[in-house]
Amino acid sequence: MCICINCRHIYKCQTYQFIEIQHGSKESRQSNFIPVQTVIVVNINKQFDDLSLDWDLKECASFIEKPGNWLKKI
């Protein structure tokens, strides 16, 4: 699971926006926060001839915990 959902910077972070785009999100927002020392993990899932990629942010030196912050935009 992406740690972004519990981060204070979720809605202004360029890395989170990049991950959303990789997941197929067409929503665009102004992302003016550039996090440092990020680690993105890409899991490759194969089922028969179908490949899918799952993108997750696992580490980020800019992470500031704010549980439930992602719920405010729903």
mmCIF file of the N, C-alpha and C atoms, coordinates in Angstrom:
data_MODEL
# 
_entry.id   MODEL 
# 
loop_
_atom_site.group_PDB 
_atom_site.id 
_atom_site.type_symbol 
_atom_site.label_atom_id 
_atom_site.label_alt_id 
_atom_site.label_comp_id 
_atom_site.label_asym_id 
_atom_site.label_entity_id 
_atom_site.label_seq_id 
_atom_site.pdbx_PDB_ins_code 
_atom_site.Cartn_x 
_atom_site.Cartn_y 
_atom_site.Cartn_z 
_atom_site.occupancy 
_atom_site.B_iso_or_equiv 
_atom_site.pdbx_formal_charge 
_atom_site.auth_seq_id 
_atom_site.auth_comp_id 
_atom_site.auth_asym_id 
_atom_site.auth_atom_id 
_atom_site.pdbx_PDB_model_num 
ATOM 1   N N  . MET A 1 1  ? 0.838   -1.174  0.000   1.00 0.00 ? 1  MET A N  1 
ATOM 2   C CA . MET A 1 1  ? 0.000   0.000   0.000   1.00 0.00 ? 1  MET A CA 1 
ATOM 3   C C  . MET A 1 1  ? 0.887   1.242   0.000   1.00 0.00 ? 1  MET A C  1 
ATOM 4   N N  . CYS A 1 2  ? 0.468   2.217   -0.734  1.00 0.00 ? 2  CYS A N  1 
ATOM 5   C CA . CYS A 1 2  ? 1.186   3.475   -0.846  1.00 0.00 ? 2  CYS A CA 1 
ATOM 6   C C  . CYS A 1 2  ? 1.078   4.259   0.470   1.00 0.00 ? 2  CYS A C  1 
ATOM 7   N N  . ILE A 1 3  ? 2.218   4.729   0.979   1.00 0.00 ? 3  ILE A N  1 
ATOM 8   C CA . ILE A 1 3  ? 2.210   5.476   2.241   1.00 0.00 ? 3  ILE A CA 1 
ATOM 9   C C  . ILE A 1 3  ? 1.591   6.864   2.074   1.00 0.00 ? 3  ILE A C  1 
ATOM 10  N N  . CYS A 1 4  ? 1.396   7.295   0.840   1.00 0.00 ? 4  CYS A N  1 
ATOM 11  C CA . CYS A 1 4  ? 0.889   8.642   0.558   1.00 0.00 ? 4  CYS A CA 1 
ATOM 12  C C  . CYS A 1 4  ? -0.467  8.918   1.203   1.00 0.00 ? 4  CYS A C  1 
ATOM 13  N N  . ILE A 1 5  ? -1.288  7.899   1.348   1.00 0.00 ? 5  ILE A N  1 
ATOM 14  C CA . ILE A 1 5  ? -2.638  8.152   1.850   1.00 0.00 ? 5  ILE A CA 1 
ATOM 15  C C  . ILE A 1 5  ? -2.654  8.729   3.258   1.00 0.00 ? 5  ILE A C  1 
ATOM 16  N N  . ASN A 1 6  ? -1.580  8.525   4.003   1.00 0.00 ? 6  ASN A N  1 
ATOM 17  C CA . ASN A 1 6  ? -1.508  9.081   5.357   1.00 0.00 ? 6  ASN A CA 1 
ATOM 18  C C  . ASN A 1 6  ? -0.488  10.209  5.463   1.00 0.00 ? 6  ASN A C  1 
ATOM 19  N N  . CYS A 1 7  ? -0.215  10.876  4.356   1.00 0.00 ? 7  CYS A N  1 
ATOM 20  C CA . CYS A 1 7  ? 0.773   11.961  4.365   1.00 0.00 ? 7  CYS A CA 1 
ATOM 21  C C  . CYS A 1 7  ? 0.095   13.321  4.259   1.00 0.00 ? 7  CYS A C  1 
ATOM 22  N N  . ARG A 1 8  ? 0.652   14.261  4.951   1.00 0.00 ? 8  ARG A N  1 
ATOM 23  C CA . ARG A 1 8  ? 0.144   15.632  4.938   1.00 0.00 ? 8  ARG A CA 1 
ATOM 24  C C  . ARG A 1 8  ? 0.226   16.265  3.550   1.00 0.00 ? 8  ARG A C  1 
ATOM 25  N N  . HIS A 1 9  ? 1.178   15.827  2.731   1.00 0.00 ? 9  HIS A N  1 
ATOM 26  C CA . HIS A 1 9  ? 1.429   16.455  1.426   1.00 0.00 ? 9  HIS A CA 1 
ATOM 27  C C  . HIS A 1 9  ? 0.701   15.787  0.256   1.00 0.00 ? 9  HIS A C  1 
ATOM 28  N N  . ILE A 1 10 ? -0.196  14.858  0.511   1.00 0.00 ? 10 ILE A N  1 
ATOM 29  C CA . ILE A 1 10 ? -0.774  14.021  -0.546  1.00 0.00 ? 10 ILE A CA 1 
ATOM 30  C C  . ILE A 1 10 ? -1.329  14.803  -1.731  1.00 0.00 ? 10 ILE A C  1 
ATOM 31  N N  . TYR A 1 11 ? -1.995  15.898  -1.516  1.00 0.00 ? 11 TYR A N  1 
ATOM 32  C CA . TYR A 1 11 ? -2.678  16.586  -2.618  1.00 0.00 ? 11 TYR A CA 1 
ATOM 33  C C  . TYR A 1 11 ? -1.842  17.660  -3.305  1.00 0.00 ? 11 TYR A C  1 
ATOM 34  N N  . LYS A 1 12 ? -0.606  17.842  -2.866  1.00 0.00 ? 12 LYS A N  1 
ATOM 35  C CA . LYS A 1 12 ? 0.257   18.794  -3.567  1.00 0.00 ? 12 LYS A CA 1 
ATOM 36  C C  . LYS A 1 12 ? 1.581   18.161  -3.983  1.00 0.00 ? 12 LYS A C  1 
ATOM 37  N N  . CYS A 1 13 ? 1.694   16.846  -3.844  1.00 0.00 ? 13 CYS A N  1 
ATOM 38  C CA . CYS A 1 13 ? 2.937   16.118  -4.084  1.00 0.00 ? 13 CYS A CA 1 
ATOM 39  C C  . CYS A 1 13 ? 3.056   15.646  -5.538  1.00 0.00 ? 13 CYS A C  1 
ATOM 40  N N  . GLN A 1 14 ? 4.176   15.967  -6.168  1.00 0.00 ? 14 GLN A N  1 
ATOM 41  C CA . GLN A 1 14 ? 4.404   15.562  -7.549  1.00 0.00 ? 14 GLN A CA 1 
ATOM 42  C C  . GLN A 1 14 ? 4.570   14.043  -7.677  1.00 0.00 ? 14 GLN A C  1 
ATOM 43  N N  . THR A 1 15 ? 5.174   13.407  -6.717  1.00 0.00 ? 15 THR A N  1 
ATOM 44  C CA . THR A 1 15 ? 5.351   11.959  -6.783  1.00 0.00 ? 15 THR A CA 1 
ATOM 45  C C  . THR A 1 15 ? 4.011   11.247  -6.678  1.00 0.00 ? 15 THR A C  1 
ATOM 46  N N  . TYR A 1 16 ? 3.135   11.708  -5.786  1.00 0.00 ? 16 TYR A N  1 
ATOM 47  C CA . TYR A 1 16 ? 1.816   11.094  -5.665  1.00 0.00 ? 16 TYR A CA 1 
ATOM 48  C C  . TYR A 1 16 ? 1.025   11.270  -6.958  1.00 0.00 ? 16 TYR A C  1 
ATOM 49  N N  . GLN A 1 17 ? 1.117   12.444  -7.573  1.00 0.00 ? 17 GLN A N  1 
ATOM 50  C CA . GLN A 1 17 ? 0.415   12.668  -8.832  1.00 0.00 ? 17 GLN A CA 1 
ATOM 51  C C  . GLN A 1 17 ? 0.959   11.719  -9.904  1.00 0.00 ? 17 GLN A C  1 
ATOM 52  N N  . PHE A 1 18 ? 2.270   11.526  -9.946  1.00 0.00 ? 18 PHE A N  1 
ATOM 53  C CA . PHE A 1 18 ? 2.868   10.595  -10.900 1.00 0.00 ? 18 PHE A CA 1 
ATOM 54  C C  . PHE A 1 18 ? 2.311   9.184   -10.702 1.00 0.00 ? 18 PHE A C  1 
ATOM 55  N N  . ILE A 1 19 ? 2.218   8.740   -9.452  1.00 0.00 ? 19 ILE A N  1 
ATOM 56  C CA . ILE A 1 19 ? 1.693   7.405   -9.158  1.00 0.00 ? 19 ILE A CA 1 
ATOM 57  C C  . ILE A 1 19 ? 0.224   7.307   -9.568  1.00 0.00 ? 19 ILE A C  1 
ATOM 58  N N  . GLU A 1 20 ? -0.550  8.346   -9.311  1.00 0.00 ? 20 GLU A N  1 
ATOM 59  C CA . GLU A 1 20 ? -1.955  8.349   -9.737  1.00 0.00 ? 20 GLU A CA 1 
ATOM 60  C C  . GLU A 1 20 ? -2.077  8.206   -11.256 1.00 0.00 ? 20 GLU A C  1 
ATOM 61  N N  . ILE A 1 21 ? -1.225  8.896   -11.988 1.00 0.00 ? 21 ILE A N  1 
ATOM 62  C CA . ILE A 1 21 ? -1.243  8.809   -13.448 1.00 0.00 ? 21 ILE A CA 1 
ATOM 63  C C  . ILE A 1 21 ? -0.910  7.381   -13.889 1.00 0.00 ? 21 ILE A C  1 
ATOM 64  N N  . GLN A 1 22 ? 0.052   6.753   -13.229 1.00 0.00 ? 22 GLN A N  1 
ATOM 65  C CA . GLN A 1 22 ? 0.417   5.379   -13.567 1.00 0.00 ? 22 GLN A CA 1 
ATOM 66  C C  . GLN A 1 22 ? -0.742  4.412   -13.304 1.00 0.00 ? 22 GLN A C  1 
ATOM 67  N N  . HIS A 1 23 ? -1.593  4.770   -12.357 1.00 0.00 ? 23 HIS A N  1 
ATOM 68  C CA . HIS A 1 23 ? -2.769  3.947   -12.050 1.00 0.00 ? 23 HIS A CA 1 
ATOM 69  C C  . HIS A 1 23 ? -3.945  4.268   -12.972 1.00 0.00 ? 23 HIS A C  1 
ATOM 70  N N  . GLY A 1 24 ? -3.762  5.219   -13.877 1.00 0.00 ? 24 GLY A N  1 
ATOM 71  C CA . GLY A 1 24 ? -4.799  5.521   -14.857 1.00 0.00 ? 24 GLY A CA 1 
ATOM 72  C C  . GLY A 1 24 ? -5.694  6.691   -14.505 1.00 0.00 ? 24 GLY A C  1 
ATOM 73  N N  . SER A 1 25 ? -5.366  7.428   -13.463 1.00 0.00 ? 25 SER A N  1 
ATOM 74  C CA . SER A 1 25 ? -6.170  8.581   -13.091 1.00 0.00 ? 25 SER A CA 1 
ATOM 75  C C  . SER A 1 25 ? -6.001  9.688   -14.124 1.00 0.00 ? 25 SER A C  1 
ATOM 76  N N  . LYS A 1 26 ? -7.094  10.264  -14.530 1.00 0.00 ? 26 LYS A N  1 
ATOM 77  C CA . LYS A 1 26 ? -7.047  11.366  -15.492 1.00 0.00 ? 26 LYS A CA 1 
ATOM 78  C C  . LYS A 1 26 ? -7.183  12.721  -14.801 1.00 0.00 ? 26 LYS A C  1 
ATOM 79  N N  . GLU A 1 27 ? -7.402  12.692  -13.496 1.00 0.00 ? 27 GLU A N  1 
ATOM 80  C CA . GLU A 1 27 ? -7.547  13.934  -12.742 1.00 0.00 ? 27 GLU A CA 1 
ATOM 81  C C  . GLU A 1 27 ? -6.195  14.634  -12.642 1.00 0.00 ? 27 GLU A C  1 
ATOM 82  N N  . SER A 1 28 ? -6.186  15.908  -12.935 1.00 0.00 ? 28 SER A N  1 
ATOM 83  C CA . SER A 1 28 ? -4.950  16.681  -12.861 1.00 0.00 ? 28 SER A CA 1 
ATOM 84  C C  . SER A 1 28 ? -5.090  17.734  -11.774 1.00 0.00 ? 28 SER A C  1 
ATOM 85  N N  . ARG A 1 29 ? -4.052  17.909  -11.027 1.00 0.00 ? 29 ARG A N  1 
ATOM 86  C CA . ARG A 1 29 ? -4.063  18.936  -9.985  1.00 0.00 ? 29 ARG A CA 1 
ATOM 87  C C  . ARG A 1 29 ? -2.704  19.627  -9.966  1.00 0.00 ? 29 ARG A C  1 
ATOM 88  N N  . GLN A 1 30 ? -2.680  20.785  -9.395  1.00 0.00 ? 30 GLN A N  1 
ATOM 89  C CA . GLN A 1 30 ? -1.428  21.517  -9.297  1.00 0.00 ? 30 GLN A CA 1 
ATOM 90  C C  . GLN A 1 30 ? -0.578  20.882  -8.201  1.00 0.00 ? 30 GLN A C  1 
ATOM 91  N N  . SER A 1 31 ? 0.532   20.308  -8.617  1.00 0.00 ? 31 SER A N  1 
ATOM 92  C CA . SER A 1 31 ? 1.434   19.645  -7.677  1.00 0.00 ? 31 SER A CA 1 
ATOM 93  C C  . SER A 1 31 ? 2.720   20.442  -7.608  1.00 0.00 ? 31 SER A C  1 
ATOM 94  N N  . ASN A 1 32 ? 2.889   21.180  -6.528  1.00 0.00 ? 32 ASN A N  1 
ATOM 95  C CA . ASN A 1 32 ? 4.054   22.040  -6.411  1.00 0.00 ? 32 ASN A CA 1 
ATOM 96  C C  . ASN A 1 32 ? 5.025   21.587  -5.324  1.00 0.00 ? 32 ASN A C  1 
ATOM 97  N N  . PHE A 1 33 ? 4.769   20.431  -4.729  1.00 0.00 ? 33 PHE A N  1 
ATOM 98  C CA . PHE A 1 33 ? 5.643   19.912  -3.688  1.00 0.00 ? 33 PHE A CA 1 
ATOM 99  C C  . PHE A 1 33 ? 6.486   18.777  -4.260  1.00 0.00 ? 33 PHE A C  1 
ATOM 100 N N  . ILE A 1 34 ? 7.801   18.895  -4.145  1.00 0.00 ? 34 ILE A N  1 
ATOM 101 C CA . ILE A 1 34 ? 8.715   17.859  -4.643  1.00 0.00 ? 34 ILE A CA 1 
ATOM 102 C C  . ILE A 1 34 ? 9.348   17.163  -3.437  1.00 0.00 ? 34 ILE A C  1 
ATOM 103 N N  . PRO A 1 35 ? 8.941   15.928  -3.161  1.00 0.00 ? 35 PRO A N  1 
ATOM 104 C CA . PRO A 1 35 ? 9.491   15.205  -2.013  1.00 0.00 ? 35 PRO A CA 1 
ATOM 105 C C  . PRO A 1 35 ? 10.922  14.749  -2.284  1.00 0.00 ? 35 PRO A C  1 
ATOM 106 N N  . VAL A 1 36 ? 11.636  14.445  -1.214  1.00 0.00 ? 36 VAL A N  1 
ATOM 107 C CA . VAL A 1 36 ? 13.026  13.989  -1.348  1.00 0.00 ? 36 VAL A CA 1 
ATOM 108 C C  . VAL A 1 36 ? 13.158  12.534  -0.904  1.00 0.00 ? 36 VAL A C  1 
ATOM 109 N N  . GLN A 1 37 ? 14.141  11.885  -1.473  1.00 0.00 ? 37 GLN A N  1 
ATOM 110 C CA . GLN A 1 37 ? 14.502  10.501  -1.135  1.00 0.00 ? 37 GLN A CA 1 
ATOM 111 C C  . GLN A 1 37 ? 13.292  9.575   -1.136  1.00 0.00 ? 37 GLN A C  1 
ATOM 112 N N  . THR A 1 38 ? 12.661  9.486   -2.290  1.00 0.00 ? 38 THR A N  1 
ATOM 113 C CA . THR A 1 38 ? 11.503  8.614   -2.420  1.00 0.00 ? 38 THR A CA 1 
ATOM 114 C C  . THR A 1 38 ? 11.913  7.267   -3.004  1.00 0.00 ? 38 THR A C  1 
ATOM 115 N N  . VAL A 1 39 ? 11.188  6.229   -2.612  1.00 0.00 ? 39 VAL A N  1 
ATOM 116 C CA . VAL A 1 39 ? 11.377  4.888   -3.159  1.00 0.00 ? 39 VAL A CA 1 
ATOM 117 C C  . VAL A 1 39 ? 10.021  4.413   -3.662  1.00 0.00 ? 39 VAL A C  1 
ATOM 118 N N  . ILE A 1 40 ? 9.925   4.233   -4.967  1.00 0.00 ? 40 ILE A N  1 
ATOM 119 C CA . ILE A 1 40 ? 8.709   3.723   -5.585  1.00 0.00 ? 40 ILE A CA 1 
ATOM 120 C C  . ILE A 1 40 ? 8.934   2.256   -5.920  1.00 0.00 ? 40 ILE A C  1 
ATOM 121 N N  . VAL A 1 41 ? 7.990   1.421   -5.540  1.00 0.00 ? 41 VAL A N  1 
ATOM 122 C CA . VAL A 1 41 ? 8.054   -0.004  -5.838  1.00 0.00 ? 41 VAL A CA 1 
ATOM 123 C C  . VAL A 1 41 ? 6.973   -0.314  -6.871  1.00 0.00 ? 41 VAL A C  1 
ATOM 124 N N  . VAL A 1 42 ? 7.377   -1.029  -7.918  1.00 0.00 ? 42 VAL A N  1 
ATOM 125 C CA . VAL A 1 42 ? 6.435   -1.425  -8.957  1.00 0.00 ? 42 VAL A CA 1 
ATOM 126 C C  . VAL A 1 42 ? 6.333   -2.948  -8.934  1.00 0.00 ? 42 VAL A C  1 
ATOM 127 N N  . ASN A 1 43 ? 5.142   -3.437  -8.639  1.00 0.00 ? 43 ASN A N  1 
ATOM 128 C CA . ASN A 1 43 ? 4.894   -4.872  -8.651  1.00 0.00 ? 43 ASN A CA 1 
ATOM 129 C C  . ASN A 1 43 ? 4.294   -5.248  -9.992  1.00 0.00 ? 43 ASN A C  1 
ATOM 130 N N  . ILE A 1 44 ? 4.840   -6.294  -10.591 1.00 0.00 ? 44 ILE A N  1 
ATOM 131 C CA . ILE A 1 44 ? 4.344   -6.785  -11.871 1.00 0.00 ? 44 ILE A CA 1 
ATOM 132 C C  . ILE A 1 44 ? 3.489   -8.012  -11.601 1.00 0.00 ? 44 ILE A C  1 
ATOM 133 N N  . ASN A 1 45 ? 2.236   -7.937  -11.995 1.00 0.00 ? 45 ASN A N  1 
ATOM 134 C CA . ASN A 1 45 ? 1.306   -9.049  -11.802 1.00 0.00 ? 45 ASN A CA 1 
ATOM 135 C C  . ASN A 1 45 ? 0.970   -9.642  -13.158 1.00 0.00 ? 45 ASN A C  1 
ATOM 136 N N  . LYS A 1 46 ? 1.141   -10.951 -13.276 1.00 0.00 ? 46 LYS A N  1 
ATOM 137 C CA . LYS A 1 46 ? 0.837   -11.627 -14.533 1.00 0.00 ? 46 LYS A CA 1 
ATOM 138 C C  . LYS A 1 46 ? -0.180  -12.725 -14.273 1.00 0.00 ? 46 LYS A C  1 
ATOM 139 N N  . GLN A 1 47 ? -1.244  -12.671 -15.038 1.00 0.00 ? 47 GLN A N  1 
ATOM 140 C CA . GLN A 1 47 ? -2.243  -13.721 -14.974 1.00 0.00 ? 47 GLN A CA 1 
ATOM 141 C C  . GLN A 1 47 ? -2.551  -14.104 -16.414 1.00 0.00 ? 47 GLN A C  1 
ATOM 142 N N  . PHE A 1 48 ? -2.127  -15.303 -16.793 1.00 0.00 ? 48 PHE A N  1 
ATOM 143 C CA . PHE A 1 48 ? -2.220  -15.773 -18.174 1.00 0.00 ? 48 PHE A CA 1 
ATOM 144 C C  . PHE A 1 48 ? -1.453  -14.808 -19.069 1.00 0.00 ? 48 PHE A C  1 
ATOM 145 N N  . ASP A 1 49 ? -2.096  -14.190 -20.028 1.00 0.00 ? 49 ASP A N  1 
ATOM 146 C CA . ASP A 1 49 ? -1.412  -13.250 -20.931 1.00 0.00 ? 49 ASP A CA 1 
ATOM 147 C C  . ASP A 1 49 ? -1.603  -11.800 -20.519 1.00 0.00 ? 49 ASP A C  1 
ATOM 148 N N  . ASP A 1 50 ? -2.199  -11.574 -19.372 1.00 0.00 ? 50 ASP A N  1 
ATOM 149 C CA . ASP A 1 50 ? -2.500  -10.221 -18.914 1.00 0.00 ? 50 ASP A CA 1 
ATOM 150 C C  . ASP A 1 50 ? -1.452  -9.761  -17.896 1.00 0.00 ? 50 ASP A C  1 
ATOM 151 N N  . LEU A 1 51 ? -0.826  -8.633  -18.173 1.00 0.00 ? 51 LEU A N  1 
ATOM 152 C CA . LEU A 1 51 ? 0.136   -8.034  -17.250 1.00 0.00 ? 51 LEU A CA 1 
ATOM 153 C C  . LEU A 1 51 ? -0.462  -6.763  -16.658 1.00 0.00 ? 51 LEU A C  1 
ATOM 154 N N  . SER A 1 52 ? -0.251  -6.559  -15.369 1.00 0.00 ? 52 SER A N  1 
ATOM 155 C CA . SER A 1 52 ? -0.655  -5.300  -14.747 1.00 0.00 ? 52 SER A CA 1 
ATOM 156 C C  . SER A 1 52 ? 0.454   -4.845  -13.812 1.00 0.00 ? 52 SER A C  1 
ATOM 157 N N  . LEU A 1 53 ? 0.568   -3.541  -13.666 1.00 0.00 ? 53 LEU A N  1 
ATOM 158 C CA . LEU A 1 53 ? 1.588   -2.948  -12.805 1.00 0.00 ? 53 LEU A CA 1 
ATOM 159 C C  . LEU A 1 53 ? 0.914   -2.259  -11.633 1.00 0.00 ? 53 LEU A C  1 
ATOM 160 N N  . ASP A 1 54 ? 1.460   -2.452  -10.452 1.00 0.00 ? 54 ASP A N  1 
ATOM 161 C CA . ASP A 1 54 ? 0.946   -1.797  -9.252  1.00 0.00 ? 54 ASP A CA 1 
ATOM 162 C C  . ASP A 1 54 ? 2.053   -0.911  -8.694  1.00 0.00 ? 54 ASP A C  1 
ATOM 163 N N  . TRP A 1 55 ? 1.828   0.379   -8.686  1.00 0.00 ? 55 TRP A N  1 
ATOM 164 C CA . TRP A 1 55 ? 2.814   1.370   -8.260  1.00 0.00 ? 55 TRP A CA 1 
ATOM 165 C C  . TRP A 1 55 ? 2.525   1.793   -6.821  1.00 0.00 ? 55 TRP A C  1 
ATOM 166 N N  . ASP A 1 56 ? 3.543   1.757   -5.968  1.00 0.00 ? 56 ASP A N  1 
ATOM 167 C CA . ASP A 1 56 ? 3.392   2.173   -4.573  1.00 0.00 ? 56 ASP A CA 1 
ATOM 168 C C  . ASP A 1 56 ? 4.621   2.943   -4.109  1.00 0.00 ? 56 ASP A C  1 
ATOM 169 N N  . LEU A 1 57 ? 4.386   3.980   -3.339  1.00 0.00 ? 57 LEU A N  1 
ATOM 170 C CA . LEU A 1 57 ? 5.482   4.698   -2.698  1.00 0.00 ? 57 LEU A CA 1 
ATOM 171 C C  . LEU A 1 57 ? 5.726   4.023   -1.357  1.00 0.00 ? 57 LEU A C  1 
ATOM 172 N N  . LYS A 1 58 ? 6.928   3.519   -1.150  1.00 0.00 ? 58 LYS A N  1 
ATOM 173 C CA . LYS A 1 58 ? 7.244   2.782   0.077   1.00 0.00 ? 58 LYS A CA 1 
ATOM 174 C C  . LYS A 1 58 ? 8.058   3.601   1.070   1.00 0.00 ? 58 LYS A C  1 
ATOM 175 N N  . GLU A 1 59 ? 8.871   4.529   0.573   1.00 0.00 ? 59 GLU A N  1 
ATOM 176 C CA . GLU A 1 59 ? 9.696   5.361   1.444   1.00 0.00 ? 59 GLU A CA 1 
ATOM 177 C C  . GLU A 1 59 ? 9.742   6.778   0.911   1.00 0.00 ? 59 GLU A C  1 
ATOM 178 N N  . CYS A 1 60 ? 9.754   7.732   1.840   1.00 0.00 ? 60 CYS A N  1 
ATOM 179 C CA . CYS A 1 60 ? 9.810   9.140   1.463   1.00 0.00 ? 60 CYS A CA 1 
ATOM 180 C C  . CYS A 1 60 ? 10.318  9.937   2.663   1.00 0.00 ? 60 CYS A C  1 
ATOM 181 N N  . ALA A 1 61 ? 11.425  10.635  2.463   1.00 0.00 ? 61 ALA A N  1 
ATOM 182 C CA . ALA A 1 61 ? 11.999  11.428  3.550   1.00 0.00 ? 61 ALA A CA 1 
ATOM 183 C C  . ALA A 1 61 ? 11.136  12.651  3.883   1.00 0.00 ? 61 ALA A C  1 
ATOM 184 N N  . SER A 1 62 ? 10.233  13.026  2.985   1.00 0.00 ? 62 SER A N  1 
ATOM 185 C CA . SER A 1 62 ? 9.361   14.181  3.214   1.00 0.00 ? 62 SER A CA 1 
ATOM 186 C C  . SER A 1 62 ? 8.038   13.800  3.871   1.00 0.00 ? 62 SER A C  1 
ATOM 187 N N  . PHE A 1 63 ? 7.843   12.525  4.136   1.00 0.00 ? 63 PHE A N  1 
ATOM 188 C CA . PHE A 1 63 ? 6.584   12.039  4.711   1.00 0.00 ? 63 PHE A CA 1 
ATOM 189 C C  . PHE A 1 63 ? 6.326   12.667  6.079   1.00 0.00 ? 63 PHE A C  1 
ATOM 190 N N  . ILE A 1 64 ? 5.147   13.261  6.228   1.00 0.00 ? 64 ILE A N  1 
ATOM 191 C CA . ILE A 1 64 ? 4.680   13.783  7.517   1.00 0.00 ? 64 ILE A CA 1 
ATOM 192 C C  . ILE A 1 64 ? 3.316   13.157  7.761   1.00 0.00 ? 64 ILE A C  1 
ATOM 193 N N  . GLU A 1 65 ? 3.227   12.340  8.777   1.00 0.00 ? 65 GLU A N  1 
ATOM 194 C CA . GLU A 1 65 ? 2.006   11.574  9.013   1.00 0.00 ? 65 GLU A CA 1 
ATOM 195 C C  . GLU A 1 65 ? 0.820   12.462  9.378   1.00 0.00 ? 65 GLU A C  1 
ATOM 196 N N  . LYS A 1 66 ? -0.271  12.207  8.686   1.00 0.00 ? 66 LYS A N  1 
ATOM 197 C CA . LYS A 1 66 ? -1.549  12.850  8.970   1.00 0.00 ? 66 LYS A CA 1 
ATOM 198 C C  . LYS A 1 66 ? -2.630  11.840  8.580   1.00 0.00 ? 66 LYS A C  1 
ATOM 199 N N  . PRO A 1 67 ? -2.895  10.868  9.461   1.00 0.00 ? 67 PRO A N  1 
ATOM 200 C CA . PRO A 1 67 ? -3.818  9.782   9.130   1.00 0.00 ? 67 PRO A CA 1 
ATOM 201 C C  . PRO A 1 67 ? -5.179  10.305  8.673   1.00 0.00 ? 67 PRO A C  1 
ATOM 202 N N  . GLY A 1 68 ? -5.694  9.684   7.620   1.00 0.00 ? 68 GLY A N  1 
ATOM 203 C CA . GLY A 1 68 ? -7.017  10.034  7.114   1.00 0.00 ? 68 GLY A CA 1 
ATOM 204 C C  . GLY A 1 68 ? -7.052  11.290  6.257   1.00 0.00 ? 68 GLY A C  1 
ATOM 205 N N  . ASN A 1 69 ? -5.923  11.907  5.978   1.00 0.00 ? 69 ASN A N  1 
ATOM 206 C CA . ASN A 1 69 ? -5.887  13.131  5.203   1.00 0.00 ? 69 ASN A CA 1 
ATOM 207 C C  . ASN A 1 69 ? -6.524  12.951  3.834   1.00 0.00 ? 69 ASN A C  1 
ATOM 208 N N  . TRP A 1 70 ? -6.375  11.788  3.230   1.00 0.00 ? 70 TRP A N  1 
ATOM 209 C CA . TRP A 1 70 ? -6.930  11.512  1.901   1.00 0.00 ? 70 TRP A CA 1 
ATOM 210 C C  . TRP A 1 70 ? -8.458  11.514  1.903   1.00 0.00 ? 70 TRP A C  1 
ATOM 211 N N  . LEU A 1 71 ? -9.080  11.315  3.052   1.00 0.00 ? 71 LEU A N  1 
ATOM 212 C CA . LEU A 1 71 ? -10.534 11.278  3.133   1.00 0.00 ? 71 LEU A CA 1 
ATOM 213 C C  . LEU A 1 71 ? -11.178 12.639  2.903   1.00 0.00 ? 71 LEU A C  1 
ATOM 214 N N  . LYS A 1 72 ? -10.441 13.704  3.108   1.00 0.00 ? 72 LYS A N  1 
ATOM 215 C CA . LYS A 1 72 ? -11.004 15.055  2.998   1.00 0.00 ? 72 LYS A CA 1 
ATOM 216 C C  . LYS A 1 72 ? -11.403 15.420  1.581   1.00 0.00 ? 72 LYS A C  1 
ATOM 217 N N  . LYS A 1 73 ? -10.832 14.778  0.571   1.00 0.00 ? 73 LYS A N  1 
ATOM 218 C CA . LYS A 1 73 ? -11.112 15.124  -0.816  1.00 0.00 ? 73 LYS A CA 1 
ATOM 219 C C  . LYS A 1 73 ? -12.202 14.260  -1.433  1.00 0.00 ? 73 LYS A C  1 
ATOM 220 N N  . ILE A 1 74 ? -12.729 13.299  -0.711  1.00 0.00 ? 74 ILE A N  1 
ATOM 221 C CA . ILE A 1 74 ? -13.763 12.405  -1.242  1.00 0.00 ? 74 ILE A CA 1 
ATOM 222 C C  . ILE A 1 74 ? -15.106 13.090  -1.214  1.00 0.00 ? 74 ILE A C  1 
# 
